Amino acid sequence: MARRKFKRSEAVNFLKSYKGQVAELAEMARRAETEATKENYELYYKFRAKVSECETFSIMIDQRLQNLAEGADEKLNRNFMQLNAHMLGCQIRASIRFFFVLSMSNALPMGAREMFMEELKRMHSCHAKLNEPRYADVIDQDMKNNLDIATDIIEEIIERAPNMFSFTEV
């Protein structure tokens, strides 16, 4: 079955909208990083929901760019990769700050098990994306280092709460 083809103008419009979404995410990340110093994690949860929204939108844009009726457009692809790299950077930096605060806490928030399961999946996904050849020109070593830091912090928290990941019924 032939893949649906998309107009360049549609991809451009999606990218413009995505740019706005990523800017909104960056502001939420900044606020979530600040909020993580308090005992309230609500803003971080809202940030994570926005990340999921951006990731889904990213998939839709990627499909359009891969199936342009006019053929591949390097400029649009590069713009898309830069926006994705910015989104990943925001996600990683906010996670570092949030999980650093949690690693210093004696009590973890309600739903910590589910949150850590989701965060480990997200960090694995970030790692996989950052190692894709198409991202090579738009990411830097700092971003990879930050991902390693985020992963280390999550592992430290898990070590402090080994029963958190017991998947058998209690």
N, C-alpha and C positions, 0 to 999 in steps of 0.2 A: 504494500500500500504506500502510495506517495505521501510524503510529509507535506503538510500545509505550508505554503509560502507566505511570507509577510512583506508588507510594503516597508520601505526604508522610513517613511514618515511616521509609521506606527511605532517602529523601534525608537526613533528619535523622541517621540512623545513619551514613551515609556521611560526612556533614560532621563528625560527632564523631570518627570514625576519621581523617579527613583532618587535623583539628586536631592530633591526636597525631602524625601523620606530619610535619606542618609544624614542630611543636615539636622533633621529633627532627632534622629537617633543619637547623633553626636552630642546634642544639647542634653538629651536625657542621660547619656553616659556621664557627662560632666556632673550633672545633678546627682546621679546615682552614686558616683564616686564620693561626693561630698556627704551625701545622706548616709553612706555606709559607716561613717564615724559615730552615728547615733545608734540607738537600740531599735530603730524602725527600718525594716527591710522592704516596705511596700513599694517605694520608688524603684528599687532594684528589680522587683518582680514585674513592674510595669515596663521597665527597660527590657527585660528578657522577652516579654510579649512582643514588644516592638522589634526586637531582633528577629523573632520568628516570622513576623510580618515581612520584614525586609528580605529575609532569606527566601521566602516564598516568592516575593516579587522578583528577586534576583533570578530564580529559576525560570520564571515566565519570560524575562528579558533575554536570558541566555538562549532560550529556545527560539525566540524571534531573530536574534542575531545570527544564530547558526542556520537559519532557514530564510534568509532574505531573498526575495524574488530577484533582486538585482545582483545577487552574489555577495561574497564576504566584503565587509567594510572595515578596514584596519583601524580607522579613526574611531568609529563607534565601538569596536571591540576594545581598544585601548582605554577609552573613556569608561567603559563598563568595568574593566579590570581595575582601574584606579578607584572607582566608586566602591567596588567590592573590597579592595584592600583597605580603604578608609573605614568601611563598615567593620571589617575584621579587626582592625586596630582598635576601634572604639570598644568593641566587644571584649577584646583581650585586656585592655587597660582597665575597664570597669570591673572585670572579673578579678583581676589582680587585687585591686583596692578592696573590693567586697570580701573576697576570700581571705585577704590578709587580716581584715577586721575580725572575721569569723575565727581565724586561727588563734587570735588572742583572747577569744571569749571562752568562758567556762561552760556556758550553756548555748546550745545550738537552737535555732528557731524551729518552730513546728514545721513539719514537712521537710526536714533537712535531708532525709534519706532520698526522697523523690527529687529534691533539688540537686543533690550531688550526683545522682544517676544521670540527670539531664545535663548537668554541667560537664561531666566526663565525656558524654557523647558529643557535646558542643566543642569541647577542646580537641577531641579526636577529629572532628569534622574540620575545624580550623587548621589543624596540623596537615590534614590531607590536602586541603585547598592551597595552603601556603607552599606545598611541595609540588603543585602542578606546574609544569613548564610554562604555561601561559601566564602565570603570575610572577615569573622570575624577574621581569623588568619593572614591576610596580611595588614590590615589597623590599624591605631592607632587613638587615641582620637584627636591628633592634626589635622589630616585630616578632621575628623568630625567637629571640631571647625572651621577650615578654611572654610568649606562649609557653616556653619552658618554665618560666617563673610561676605562671598561673597553674600549670600542671603540678609543679612541686608543692605549691601551697595546698592544692586540693588533696594531694597524697598525704601531706602532713596532717590535715584535718581527719582524713580517713584513719590514719594510724592512731590518732588520739581517740577515735571512737570505733574500734574494730567491730563491734556488734551492729553497727549501723547498716552494714551490708550483708547481714544474715538474711538470706531470702527464704528461709524456712519459716513456717508458722511458729509462733511462740506459745 
